[in-house]
Amino acid sequence: MTASPNRTMHHMFETAVPLALLLALVAAPIAAGAQGVLTKAPALLEAVEAEYPPEARAAGITGEVVLTIDIGADGSVLDAQVIEPAGHGFDEAALEAVRAFRFSPAEIDDVPTAVQIEYRYRFFFREEPPPPAEPAEEAPLPVNLRGVILERGNRRPLVGATVDVANGFAVVRTDAEGAFEVAGVPEGEVEVVVLDPAYERFSTTETIEPGRVTEVKYYVYRASASPYELVVVGKRERKEVSTVAISAGELTKLPGVSGDTVKVVQNLPGVARPPFGSGRIVVRGGDPEDTRAYVDGQLVPLLFHFGGVTSVYASELVDEVQFEPGNFGARYGRATAGRIELVTRPPAKERLHLVADVDLFDATGLAEGPVAEDVTVAIAARRSYVDAVIAGAEKVSPESFEDVGFSIAPRYYDYQGKIAWQAGPKDRLSLDVYGSSDKLALVGVDTGIEGKISVSTSTAFTAVGVTWDRQLGPDTRTKLQIFPGWRHQDFFFDPLFLEVDSYDVSVRADGYHDLSPALTLGAGLDLMYSWVKFEAQVDAPPPPGQIPSPDYRDNLVSLAYDQAVVQPALWTEAVWQPVPGLKLVPGLRVDHDTFFRATWVDPRFTTRWTLSEETTLKGSVGLYHQPPQPQYGTVELGNPDLQEEGAIQYGLGIEQRIAGPLGVDVQLYYKDLFDMVIPSNRVIVRDGERVRERYANEGTGRSYGAELLLRYEPDGRFFGWIAYSISRTERDKTVVGGMMGPSGGENSDQPHNLVALGTLELPEIWRGLSFGFRLRYATGNPFRPAAGGVYDVDTDGYRRIPGTSTARLPDFFQLDLRVDKKWTFEESSLVAYADVQNVTNRENIEGVEYKFDYSRWAYSPGLPIFPSIGLRYEY
């Protein structure tokens, strides 16, 4: 079946204005360039020491100037601006110096690219040495002091650092390897001082012996604020309206998420608070299934182990987390809510890097480094030991597990492997392997119907993929990704069971071309193939409005499917800048689904208008579709004639830089839902027989609200944000046939959601000490209380009578705290951390519990105070 032409045209006319502009641009063969990945940060090659301002020298004061530096694709400094002045002549001196700096070029997808960095220039005060006497002509003196300067804790070389020997006898700079040498240093004890704006002042005394070369190696502490901790990849001209990008460096010390790359998304505007800290991600009123998650553009089947303990991909290999609550571009589809993407980094090129992290739940290990000149490798793995803890507890106190025990204690693991090969100046290939496994089995579970039974569940997946990036020319680039994989899920609750095996292949082929400096075009193929083997025996849900039987064995239905599902899609997009500062991004996506025999066309449009360096206005409108969940399309339990669900998304916003690293992003959105799958009581004719329709594409709904993100970018001392969402979600609950049905995605409708979090470095108290906090407030979730119970003589049990009114749980409030202490050794570091959730031990309500006859109910509390501690070692 294909989408109704009238229905499709109706929704396309609702986006007529952007579509008209779209058709004027997408006639070209390919559309807008992708953002790309920062594969190499700029490195300072040549530094110029600023002249110490006479006014400041006379007063004996020091200073620190914060600047932004625009670095060209060749590493030259294009421009520099002071954003945090120091006065006393420091600003002018720093500007003059940094404009003469030279960097190695930054690379995005291994292509030299212009970027902007934030740089802190520190002025260290030292007395001027007396002018040296005119030396007589002598033979060159031999080198008698040689050394190398490395960053303490990770062994990175300091490039361009100033080395002052014997109070001005010789002042030299380190080379690309951090090395330096000095000739003719006077014999005896001499002072050696290392100065670099990015690092703390280092001073030591060396003894120079006659006829010997003194070899030294210095390990220098990085200053609390990195000079270019903020590499502004946004200089590549962002085209999205609602993307929030969080760098990996911001994640490691956030309380309540324990450095998890995906959990941080649950603290951003537009995301409802998940119950019990679970892995549900409800975006702008959608269901969890309405948001898609990706790793480097490839769809992942699940995000979390056991629903929320931790994500399935190691944070150590993630460079950035991208989150779009709506209005994402044409490159992505099959979703009516949001997009989450983990952008991974290539393995370390410089040296061997090892990480070990152990906490109360699991242990993580990472090893990476170069194995050849152009080949780097990374391997990471995580394994929980909750099963070992439970096994030990059973031995110590077996009476505690008399009623319910574990035949397989809860355990999970995941693994990642990456091989990157720079095959040539225009070719980069990578091999990625990652996967996850969860398993749990209980015995002695009392169902209240027939004795005690066993329950077990497991999920697992593996993905293996090859990515080939090819630079065809200075204006044309391509990317090909092929990812075969396997997924498994099972659940056994005798006599109920479900077992699914899926063998998948995902293919992405993207091409980008710059027609001119004002117009970039790109297009691509997004293909997913799955061969699914599905077997199940489940209890059939009762017709809408009927009271369910208390015995789940009354209406068992067996299912068995073995079939292929193909989901091809073509997309095209353009980025056009008709005038400086104004960006128009029309896009078009065409999808097909063989399981539901449906085809849909989604036009989309985005615009960004940069009024100044500080202010950007933005807006978007687009059509989005997704196939229904597969269970709704089965003959036995659903309706095989269902079509795709749809949404029209509108967005308006403003980005404003307030001062320095502080900025605000405000967005208004409205989402119109249509053709949603809802229960149906109708009887229809299918294949010549009268059957229940069960489900129909006749549901509607809307979600609307405002989102604010007040964000303080990392400056080496503090980072954090305040996220606030005010929103409403409404769904049409009328079952086809005139009765009331389930409330759907509005079960997570939270009109008010506030998160304030941050991390502060406190070296003044103790070097390596940091403190983090997270405060969260959210409106309680809606629920529908039971109207009572009715006694069933046949089963000797009570059946629940569904209620028709809606109530809300009490509001949620939680305060989380985290403390980190880092010890930095010469070549490694050790971090001890304590993360305490719900430090006030507040009894937050997560649900309701009923008496056996449904005559009374009471609130069910959530997690109490929940501490966690851990150690992290890095070499």
MARFIPA-731136 format. One record per residue (C-alpha): x, y, z; residue in three letters. Coordinates in steps of 0.02 Angstrom, whole numbers, padded with zeros to 5 digits, always signed. Each point is the difference from the previous one (the first is absolute). Example, Ala and Ser with C-alpha at 12.3 -4.5 7.8 and 13.67 -1.06 7.14 Angstrom:
+00615-00225+00390ALA
+00069+00172-00033SER
//
This chain:
+00000+00000+00000MET
+00059+00177-00036THR
-00043+00160+00088ALA
-00161+00082-00056SER
+00041+00133-00133PRO
-00132+00119+00068ASN
+00063-00019+00177ARG
+00181+00025-00051THR
-00038+00152-00108MET
-00103+00077+00141HIS
+00147-00002+00119HIS
+00123+00056-00135MET
-00108+00154-00033PHE
+00009+00042+00185GLU
+00187+00026-00029THR
-00022+00089-00167ALA
+00112+00149+00033VAL
+00158-00097+00042PRO
-00041-00127-00135LEU
-00004+00135-00134ALA
+00175+00054+00047LEU
+00052-00181+00015LEU
-00049-00040-00179LEU
+00103+00146-00062ALA
+00157-00073+00078LEU
-00010-00190+00006VAL
-00004-00017-00188ALA
+00189-00010+00012ALA
+00066-00177+00019PRO
+00065+00008+00179ILE
-00030+00105+00157ALA
+00070+00074+00159ALA
+00165-00048+00078GLY
+00001-00091+00164ALA
+00077+00070+00155GLN
+00143-00125+00003GLY
+00108-00050+00148VAL
+00145+00097+00074LEU
+00139-00128-00028THR
+00146+00111+00047LYS
+00004+00152+00113ALA
+00116+00145-00041PRO
+00172-00005+00084ALA
+00108+00151+00036LEU
+00158-00012-00106LEU
+00074+00174+00014GLU
-00037+00118+00144ALA
+00053+00179+00021VAL
+00034+00059+00176GLU
-00100+00156+00039ALA
+00093+00153+00059GLU
-00035+00026+00185TYR
-00095+00165+00018PRO
+00112+00130+00084PRO
-00146+00058+00109GLU
-00028-00176+00065ALA
+00186-00034+00023ARG
+00020+00159+00100ALA
-00144-00053+00113ALA
+00066-00179+00012GLY
-00167-00078-00051ILE
-00046-00148-00110THR
-00149-00021-00114GLY
-00103-00120-00103GLU
-00088+00045-00163VAL
-00133-00111-00079VAL
-00012+00013-00189LEU
-00083-00083-00146THR
+00117-00043-00143ILE
-00060-00038-00177ASP
+00120-00126-00077ILE
+00002-00024-00187GLY
+00007-00165-00092ALA
+00189+00025-00019ASP
+00027+00028+00187GLY
+00025+00188-00013SER
-00089+00120+00117VAL
-00136+00092-00095LEU
-00065+00105+00143ASP
+00000+00014+00190ALA
-00119+00086+00121GLN
+00008+00031+00187VAL
-00153-00069+00089ILE
+00061+00014+00181GLU
+00118+00150+00019PRO
+00131+00018+00136ALA
+00045+00184-00022GLY
+00168+00079+00045HIS
+00058-00022-00180GLY
-00016-00191+00004PHE
-00140-00003-00130ASP
+00097+00093-00135GLU
+00158-00100+00032ALA
-00092-00167-00008ALA
-00088+00048-00162LEU
+00163+00050-00083GLU
+00082-00162+00052ALA
-00137-00125-00048VAL
-00024+00080-00171ARG
+00177-00059-00039ALA
-00031-00178+00062PHE
+00002-00147-00120ARG
-00099-00160+00028PHE
-00012-00168-00082SER
-00165-00001-00095PRO
-00155-00072+00080ALA
-00073-00146-00097GLU
-00183-00047-00020ILE
-00018-00174-00076ASP
+00190+00011-00025ASP
-00019+00153-00112VAL
+00086+00164+00054PRO
-00138+00119+00055THR
-00014+00174+00075ALA
-00057+00003+00182VAL
-00011+00118+00146GLN
+00080-00036+00168ILE
-00007+00081+00171GLU
+00175+00041+00065TYR
+00061+00060+00170ARG
+00161+00098-00004TYR
+00083+00008+00171ARG
+00134+00129+00041PHE
+00128-00063+00124PHE
+00100+00135+00089PHE
+00188-00016+00017ARG
+00134+00129+00028GLU
+00092+00060-00155GLU
+00175-00074-00005PRO
+00144+00124-00009PRO
+00059+00034-00177PRO
+00137-00125-00046PRO
+00176+00062-00029ALA
+00063+00005-00177GLU
+00073-00173-00025PRO
+00163-00027-00088ALA
-00004-00108-00154GLU
+00023-00180+00054GLU
-00026-00172-00071ALA
-00178-00069+00014PRO
-00033-00072+00171LEU
-00053-00182+00014PRO
-00178-00048+00048VAL
+00001-00047+00184ASN
-00187+00007+00043LEU
-00127-00099-00099ARG
-00176-00051+00045GLY
-00182-00032-00042VAL
-00155+00078+00079ILE
-00160-00101+00015LEU
-00172+00029+00073GLU
-00011-00081+00169ARG
-00120-00146+00004GLY
-00014-00040-00186ASN
+00174+00028-00075ARG
-00054+00121-00136ARG
+00146+00108-00061PRO
-00006+00186+00033LEU
+00026+00084-00168VAL
+00067+00177-00003GLY
+00025+00013+00188ALA
+00128+00128+00062THR
+00151-00069+00095VAL
+00097+00130+00100ASP
+00171-00063+00057VAL
+00102+00088+00135ALA
-00112+00154+00013ASN
+00017+00056-00179GLY
+00165-00080-00047PHE
-00095-00090-00137ALA
-00183+00005-00049VAL
-00054-00136-00124VAL
-00161-00080-00059ARG
-00047-00183-00012THR
-00024-00084-00169ASP
-00143-00110-00063ALA
+00060-00142+00114GLU
+00012+00113+00152GLY
+00190-00008-00005ALA
+00129+00138+00029PHE
+00188+00019+00020GLU
+00116+00137+00062VAL
+00188+00022-00027ALA
+00127+00072+00119GLY
-00104+00002+00158VAL
+00111+00057+00147PRO
+00060-00139+00113GLU
-00080-00024+00169GLY
-00180+00022+00055GLU
-00113+00093-00121VAL
-00186+00036+00002GLU
-00107-00065-00144VAL
-00172+00076-00023VAL
-00133-00065-00122VAL
-00137+00121-00053LEU
-00152-00037-00106ASP
-00168+00090+00005PRO
-00091-00167+00007ALA
+00100-00068+00147TYR
+00053+00043+00175GLU
+00169+00083+00024ARG
+00133-00135+00025PHE
+00164+00038+00087SER
+00143-00115+00052THR
+00187+00002+00032THR
+00125-00102-00101GLU
+00184-00033+00036THR
+00109+00022-00154ILE
+00160-00102+00010GLU
+00154+00033-00106PRO
+00020-00108-00156GLY
-00174-00079+00016ARG
-00168+00026-00083VAL
-00140+00014+00126THR
-00153-00094-00066GLU
-00167+00050+00078VAL
-00184-00043-00018LYS
-00128+00117+00077TYR
-00184-00037+00032TYR
-00102+00160+00009VAL
-00176+00020+00072TYR
-00132+00064-00118ARG
-00078+00160+00064ALA
-00179-00005+00060SER
-00057+00082-00162ALA
+00058-00072-00166SER
+00052+00131-00129PRO
-00102-00080-00137TYR
-00120-00112+00094GLU
-00139+00068-00108LEU
+00032-00044-00181VAL
-00150+00080-00083VAL
-00043-00123-00137VAL
-00151+00111-00030GLY
+00112+00107-00109LYS
-00046-00128-00134ARG
-00169+00086-00009GLU
-00133-00094+00095ARG
-00161-00032-00092LYS
-00107-00081+00135GLU
-00128+00090+00106VAL
-00014-00106+00156SER
+00163-00097+00015THR
+00083-00003+00171VAL
+00177-00069-00006ALA
+00086-00053+00162ILE
+00187-00037-00010SER
+00066-00154+00089ALA
+00104+00107+00117GLY
-00159+00071+00076GLU
-00070-00170+00045LEU
+00125-00080+00117THR
-00045+00095+00159LYS
-00187+00027-00014LEU
-00091-00064+00156PRO
-00141-00121-00028GLY
+00063-00062-00169VAL
+00173-00064+00049SER
+00080+00058-00160GLY
-00123-00094-00109ASP
-00011+00069-00176THR
-00184-00036-00027VAL
-00070+00038+00173LYS
+00055+00180-00020VAL
-00138+00020-00130VAL
-00129-00028+00137GLN
+00057+00165+00076ASN
-00034+00108-00154LEU
-00153+00103-00047PRO
-00141-00094-00084GLY
+00032-00166+00089VAL
-00120-00064+00132ALA
+00069-00066+00163ARG
+00005-00191-00009PRO
-00078-00100+00144PRO
+00119-00090+00119PHE
+00150+00071-00095GLY
-00040-00119-00143SER
+00058+00009-00179GLY
-00163+00068-00071ARG
+00031+00151-00109ILE
-00164+00093-00032VAL
+00029+00151-00112VAL
-00129+00139-00022ARG
-00147-00111+00046GLY
+00041-00146-00113GLY
+00015-00182+00048ASP
+00175-00070+00033PRO
-00009-00092-00167GLU
-00025+00166-00091ASP
+00181+00053+00031THR
+00143-00084-00094ARG
+00176-00025+00068ALA
+00157-00016-00107TYR
+00185-00035+00015VAL
+00092+00091-00140ASP
-00158+00002-00106GLY
-00044-00183+00029GLN
-00160-00044+00094LEU
+00025-00094+00164VAL
-00141-00114+00062PRO
+00010+00053+00183LEU
+00085+00133+00104LEU
+00015-00069+00176PHE
+00040-00157+00096HIS
-00150-00061+00101PHE
-00100+00155-00039GLY
+00115+00133+00067GLY
+00149-00060+00103VAL
+00124+00062-00130THR
+00007+00021-00188SER
+00059-00137-00118VAL
+00146+00098-00074TYR
+00156+00048+00099ALA
+00011+00186+00035SER
+00190-00009-00017GLU
-00016-00015-00190LEU
-00135+00134-00022VAL
+00055+00170-00061ASP
-00170+00085+00004GLU
-00183-00032+00036VAL
-00121+00084-00120GLN
-00182+00020+00046PHE
-00141+00072-00106GLU
-00171-00001+00084PRO
-00080+00038-00168GLY
+00017+00074-00175ASN
+00152-00104-00046PHE
+00062+00001-00179GLY
-00046-00110-00147ALA
+00149-00117+00026ARG
-00097-00080+00143TYR
-00176-00071+00001GLY
-00121-00135+00059ARG
-00033+00100+00160ALA
-00129+00131+00052THR
+00088+00062+00158ALA
+00188+00023+00024GLY
+00173-00059-00050ARG
+00146-00051+00112ILE
+00170-00034-00075GLU
+00164-00053+00079LEU
+00143+00068-00105VAL
+00150-00109+00039THR
+00181+00052-00012ARG
+00142-00086-00092PRO
+00127-00095+00108PRO
+00144+00101+00073ALA
+00142+00029-00123LYS
+00136+00063+00116GLU
+00034-00137+00128ARG
-00068-00149+00095LEU
-00149+00051+00106HIS
-00075-00111+00135LEU
-00155+00028+00108VAL
-00075-00104+00141ALA
-00159+00055+00089ASP
-00082-00097+00142VAL
-00158+00045+00097ASP
-00132-00092+00100LEU
-00087-00070-00154PHE
+00129-00038-00134ASP
+00179+00016-00061ALA
+00057+00080-00163THR
+00166-00017-00091GLY
+00073+00088-00152LEU
+00162-00022-00098ALA
+00043+00103-00154GLU
+00146+00063-00099GLY
+00094-00009-00166PRO
+00054-00169-00070VAL
+00074+00071-00161ALA
+00035+00171-00072GLU
-00175+00016-00074ASP
-00096-00128+00104VAL
-00073+00023+00175THR
-00099-00123+00106VAL
-00115+00015+00150ALA
-00082-00137+00104ILE
-00123+00029+00143ALA
-00109-00114+00105ALA
-00115+00011+00152ARG
-00063-00140+00112ARG
-00120+00012+00146SER
+00027-00101+00158TYR
-00172+00016+00078VAL
-00015-00188-00027ASP
+00159-00032+00102ALA
-00063+00111+00142VAL
-00167-00092+00005ILE
+00087-00169-00005ALA
+00106+00051+00148GLY
-00152+00064+00094ALA
-00090-00166-00028GLU
+00146-00094+00078LYS
+00009+00117+00149VAL
-00189+00010+00029SER
-00094-00137-00095PRO
-00159+00030+00101GLU
-00017+00171-00085SER
-00032-00087-00167PHE
-00121-00136+00054GLU
-00151+00067-00093ASP
+00075+00069-00160VAL
+00173-00045-00064GLY
+00108+00024-00153PHE
+00042-00142-00117SER
+00091+00132-00102ILE
+00042+00154+00103ALA
-00016+00165-00092PRO
+00154+00032-00104ARG
+00045+00106-00150TYR
+00150+00036-00107TYR
+00044+00099-00155ASP
+00152+00015-00111TYR
+00069+00118-00132GLN
+00143-00013-00123GLY
+00064+00127-00126LYS
+00135-00007-00134ILE
+00037+00160-00096ALA
+00109+00001-00155TRP
+00056+00158-00090GLN
+00016-00086-00168ALA
+00057+00157-00090GLY
-00019+00188-00001PRO
-00179-00018-00066LYS
-00055-00165+00077ASP
-00041-00049+00177ARG
-00069-00171+00046LEU
-00060-00065+00167SER
-00062-00166+00066LEU
-00120+00005+00147ASP
-00062-00143+00107VAL
-00116+00024+00147TYR
-00130-00098+00094GLY
-00095-00028+00161SER
-00079-00139+00101SER
-00121-00003+00149ASP
-00067-00155+00088LYS
-00107-00034+00154LEU
-00097-00152+00063ALA
-00107-00015+00157LEU
-00071-00156+00082VAL
-00139-00013+00129GLY
-00106+00142-00070VAL
-00177-00009+00070ASP
-00127+00050-00133THR
-00148-00017+00119GLY
-00085-00117-00124ILE
+00090-00167-00005GLU
+00148-00026+00115GLY
+00174+00069-00028LYS
+00085+00009-00169ILE
+00163+00062-00076SER
+00023+00159-00099VAL
+00146+00042-00114SER
+00046+00134-00125THR
+00150+00041-00107SER
+00047+00125-00134THR
+00156+00007-00107ALA
+00065+00080-00159PHE
+00160+00010-00102THR
+00045+00121-00140ALA
+00151-00010-00115VAL
+00027+00139-00125GLY
+00117+00080-00124VAL
+00004+00187-00034THR
+00091+00074-00150TRP
+00024+00189-00011ASP
+00060+00058-00170ARG
+00049+00177-00049GLN
-00033+00004-00186LEU
+00059+00179-00019GLY
+00015+00164+00092PRO
-00189+00024-00012ASP
-00066-00179-00001THR
+00000-00133+00135ARG
-00087-00167+00023THR
-00031-00124+00139LYS
-00051-00183-00014LEU
-00052-00103+00152GLN
-00047-00184+00002ILE
-00051-00073+00169PHE
-00061-00180+00013PRO
-00064-00052+00170GLY
-00101-00120+00106TRP
-00132+00030+00134ARG
-00081-00119+00124HIS
-00136+00020+00130GLN
-00094-00128+00102ASP
-00120-00005+00146PHE
-00068-00156+00086PHE
-00142+00003+00126PHE
-00078-00171-00013ASP
-00110-00023-00100PRO
+00036+00171-00077LEU
+00156+00022-00103PHE
+00075+00110-00134LEU
+00157-00032-00103GLU
+00065+00113-00138VAL
+00156-00017-00107ASP
+00040+00130-00131SER
+00144+00002-00126TYR
+00023+00176-00063ASP
+00099+00098-00128VAL
+00006+00190+00006SER
+00072+00098-00147VAL
+00031+00187-00012ARG
+00073+00083-00154ALA
+00017+00189+00009ASP
+00072+00125-00122GLY
+00034+00187+00025TYR
+00053+00135-00121HIS
+00034+00186+00018ASP
-00069+00084-00155LEU
+00059+00169+00062SER
+00045+00082+00164PRO
-00186+00037+00020ALA
-00077-00167-00052LEU
+00039-00176+00063THR
-00097-00150-00063LEU
-00009-00179+00056GLY
-00101-00160-00017ALA
+00003-00176+00063GLY
-00072-00175+00019LEU
-00059-00063+00170ASP
-00040-00186-00016LEU
-00047-00124+00136MET
-00027-00185-00031TYR
-00057-00124+00134SER
-00038-00184-00006TRP
-00107-00031+00155VAL
-00044-00165+00081LYS
-00137+00029+00130PHE
-00088-00127+00112GLU
-00114+00039+00146ALA
-00145-00056+00106GLN
-00086+00148+00081VAL
-00164+00043+00083ASP
-00111+00095-00121ALA
-00054+00170+00065PRO
-00188+00017+00028PRO
-00104+00110-00113PRO
+00006+00184+00049PRO
-00111+00037+00149GLY
-00016-00181+00058GLN
+00065-00059+00169ILE
+00155-00111-00019PRO
-00002-00174+00073SER
+00104-00022+00158PRO
+00070-00162-00073ASP
+00122+00042-00139TYR
-00016-00179-00067ARG
-00180+00021-00056ASP
+00033+00073-00172ASN
+00169-00062-00062LEU
+00050+00036-00180VAL
+00147-00080-00091SER
+00102+00099-00126LEU
+00134-00055-00122ALA
+00080+00111-00133TYR
+00151-00027-00110ASP
+00018+00140-00126GLN
+00109+00136-00073ALA
-00034+00185+00026VAL
+00078+00132-00112VAL
-00002+00187+00041GLN
+00085+00101-00139PRO
+00007+00190+00004ALA
+00073+00136-00111LEU
+00036+00174+00066TRP
+00062+00164-00070THR
+00039+00164+00085GLU
+00074+00170-00042ALA
+00084+00137+00101VAL
-00019+00168-00087TRP
+00062+00168+00063GLN
-00077+00131-00115PRO
+00072+00140+00108VAL
+00130-00002+00140PRO
-00074-00063+00162GLY
-00160-00074-00076LEU
-00005-00187-00026LYS
-00142-00097-00084LEU
-00002-00190+00013VAL
-00136-00088-00100PRO
-00003-00190+00001GLY
-00100-00145-00067LEU
-00009-00181+00054ARG
-00092-00148-00079VAL
-00026-00161+00101ASP
-00074-00171-00034HIS
-00042-00144+00119ASP
-00032-00174-00071THR
-00080-00069+00160PHE
-00141+00128-00002PHE
+00012+00024-00190ARG
+00005+00188+00026ALA
+00090+00145-00084THR
+00010+00179+00062TRP
+00081+00164-00050VAL
+00065+00124+00130ASP
+00047+00179-00050PRO
+00094+00099+00132ARG
+00066+00176+00015PHE
+00115+00091+00122THR
+00065+00177+00004THR
+00132+00086+00108ARG
+00031+00187-00001TRP
+00157+00057+00089THR
-00028+00181+00046LEU
+00169+00017+00087SER
+00134-00106+00081GLU
-00111-00007+00154GLU
-00175-00021-00072THR
-00079-00128-00115THR
-00184-00020-00045LEU
-00062-00168-00063LYS
-00157-00085-00061GLY
-00056-00164-00076SER
-00147-00099-00066VAL
-00006-00178-00061GLY
-00099-00157-00032LEU
+00050-00158+00093TYR
-00062-00180-00013HIS
+00039-00167+00079GLN
-00065-00177-00020PRO
-00107-00065+00144PRO
+00074-00123+00123GLN
+00004-00173-00084PRO
-00117-00083+00126GLN
-00140+00114-00057TYR
+00015-00071-00176GLY
-00023-00185+00039THR
-00155-00092-00061VAL
-00027-00087+00167GLU
+00010+00152+00115LEU
-00003+00153-00110GLY
-00045+00070-00169ASN
+00113-00040-00149PRO
-00079+00143-00097ASP
+00071+00137+00112LEU
+00093+00144-00080GLN
+00139+00113+00061GLU
-00024+00122+00146GLU
+00037+00184-00031GLY
+00043+00166+00079ALA
+00025+00178-00059ILE
+00130+00090+00105GLN
+00020+00189+00017TYR
+00138+00090+00092GLY
+00059+00177+00037LEU
+00149+00050+00105GLY
+00141+00118+00043ILE
+00179-00032+00052GLU
+00081+00141+00100GLN
+00174+00010+00068ARG
-00012+00099+00161ILE
+00180+00019+00055ALA
+00156-00106-00021GLY
-00047-00185+00016PRO
-00179+00038+00054LEU
-00136-00018-00131GLY
-00185-00035-00012VAL
-00106-00097-00125ASP
-00189+00025+00002VAL
-00117-00102-00110GLN
-00187-00005-00030LEU
-00073-00155-00083TYR
-00165-00073-00056TYR
-00024-00179-00059LYS
-00159-00054-00088ASP
-00025-00189+00007LEU
-00109-00092-00124PHE
-00036-00177-00059ASP
+00051-00067+00170MET
-00038-00183+00035VAL
-00144-00016+00125ILE
-00113-00146+00052PRO
-00154-00036-00104SER
-00163-00090+00040ASN
-00057-00008-00181ARG
-00031-00159-00096VAL
+00068+00003-00177ILE
+00012-00119-00148VAL
+00175-00067-00033ARG
+00033-00135-00131ASP
-00187-00033-00011GLY
-00024-00024+00188GLU
-00074+00112+00133ARG
+00135+00032+00132VAL
+00038+00124+00139ARG
+00101+00147-00063GLU
+00088+00017+00171ARG
+00104+00153-00052TYR
-00022+00144-00121ALA
+00099+00153-00059ASN
-00129+00124+00068GLU
+00086+00071+00154GLY
+00049+00183+00013THR
+00093+00102+00127GLY
+00108+00151+00030ARG
+00151+00049+00101SER
+00055+00179+00029TYR
+00111+00098+00117GLY
+00154+00107+00031ALA
+00176-00056+00043GLU
+00143+00098+00077LEU
+00182-00052+00013LEU
+00112+00120+00096LEU
+00172-00075-00026ARG
+00171+00042+00070TYR
+00130-00075-00116GLU
+00148-00088+00082PRO
+00139+00121+00043ASP
+00109-00120+00099GLY
-00073+00054+00167ARG
-00188-00014-00020PHE
-00130-00063-00120PHE
-00184-00032+00014GLY
-00173+00048-00059TRP
-00178+00036+00051ILE
-00129-00089-00107ALA
-00184+00044+00017TYR
-00146-00065-00101SER
-00181+00054+00010ILE
-00107-00112-00109SER
-00164-00091-00025ARG
-00043-00161-00091THR
-00176-00044-00052GLU
-00061-00157-00087ARG
-00168-00048-00072ASP
-00052-00144+00115LYS
-00160-00045-00092THR
+00003-00179-00062VAL
-00069-00026-00174VAL
-00174-00058+00045GLY
-00033+00131+00134GLY
+00087-00065+00157MET
+00148+00060+00103MET
+00173-00069-00029GLY
+00174+00016+00075PRO
+00079+00170+00016SER
+00157-00043-00099GLY
+00151+00115+00008GLY
-00084+00125+00115GLU
+00036-00120+00144ASN
+00162+00098+00011SER
-00078+00172-00020ASP
+00099+00112+00119GLN
-00051+00183-00019PRO
+00150+00060+00100HIS
+00173-00077-00003ASN
+00153+00088+00073LEU
+00180-00062+00010VAL
+00145+00102+00069ALA
+00170-00081+00004LEU
+00184+00045+00000GLY
+00176-00049+00047THR
+00129+00114+00083LEU
+00187-00032+00011GLU
+00071+00047+00172LEU
+00191-00004-00012PRO
+00013+00136+00134GLU
-00065-00126+00127ILE
+00088-00155-00067TRP
+00081-00028-00170ARG
-00112-00112-00105GLY
-00156+00026+00106LEU
-00166+00034-00086SER
-00179+00012+00059PHE
-00158-00031-00101GLY
-00185+00021+00029PHE
-00164-00037-00087ARG
-00169+00066+00056LEU
-00155-00065-00086ARG
-00183+00048+00014TYR
-00140-00070-00107ALA
-00188-00005+00001THR
-00067-00171+00049GLY
-00053-00119-00139ASN
-00185-00021-00039PRO
-00085-00167+00033PHE
-00175-00072-00008ARG
-00057-00077+00166PRO
-00103-00158-00005ALA
-00186+00028+00026ALA
-00007-00154+00111GLY
-00006-00188-00018GLY
-00129-00133-00041VAL
+00005-00177+00070TYR
+00013-00140-00128ASP
-00073-00162+00071VAL
+00076-00108-00138ASP
+00178+00052+00040THR
-00025+00045+00184ASP
+00085+00167-00030GLY
-00036+00183-00025TYR
+00003+00086-00168ARG
+00053+00181-00011ARG
-00130+00123-00062ILE
+00091+00131-00107PRO
-00027+00178+00058GLY
-00051+00143-00112THR
+00075+00146+00098SER
+00182+00053+00006THR
+00104+00048+00152ALA
+00181+00053+00026ARG
+00136-00068+00111LEU
+00080+00125+00121PRO
+00138+00112-00069ASP
+00177-00069-00007PHE
+00152+00082+00082PHE
+00176-00070+00016GLN
+00173+00065+00043LEU
+00154-00098-00053ASP
+00181+00038+00050LEU
+00167-00062-00062ARG
+00180+00023+00059VAL
+00154-00045-00104ASP
+00181+00000+00058LYS
+00136-00022-00131LYS
+00180-00045+00038TRP
+00112+00040-00148THR
+00163-00098-00009PHE
+00138+00024-00127GLU
-00071-00119-00132GLU
-00171-00046+00068SER
-00144+00057+00109SER
-00120-00072+00127LEU
-00174+00066+00039VAL
-00109-00047+00148ALA
-00181+00053-00010TYR
-00158-00009+00103ALA
-00170+00029-00080ASP
-00152+00012+00114VAL
-00174+00011-00075GLN
-00148+00068+00098ASN
+00111+00065+00141VAL
-00153+00068+00092THR
-00076-00176+00000ASN
-00163+00073-00063ARG
-00140-00126-00027GLU
-00042+00035-00182ASN
-00155-00089-00064ILE
+00018-00105-00157GLU
-00167-00093-00008GLY
-00148-00073+00094VAL
-00037-00171+00077GLU
-00174-00076+00020TYR
-00080-00111+00129LYS
-00046-00173-00065PHE
-00181+00053-00033ASP
+00045+00173-00070TYR
-00099+00083+00139SER
+00149+00102+00061ARG
+00165+00059-00068TRP
+00160+00079+00067ALA
+00152+00089-00073TYR
+00153-00102-00047SER
+00163+00091+00044PRO
+00154+00010-00110GLY
+00182-00021+00041LEU
+00063+00060+00170PRO
+00172+00079+00025ILE
+00115-00095-00117PHE
+00189+00015+00019PRO
+00132-00064-00121SER
+00190+00006+00008ILE
+00134-00042-00125GLY
+00181+00011-00057LEU
+00068+00046-00171ARG
+00181-00027-00053TYR
+00069+00073-00161GLU
+00170-00024-00080TYR
//
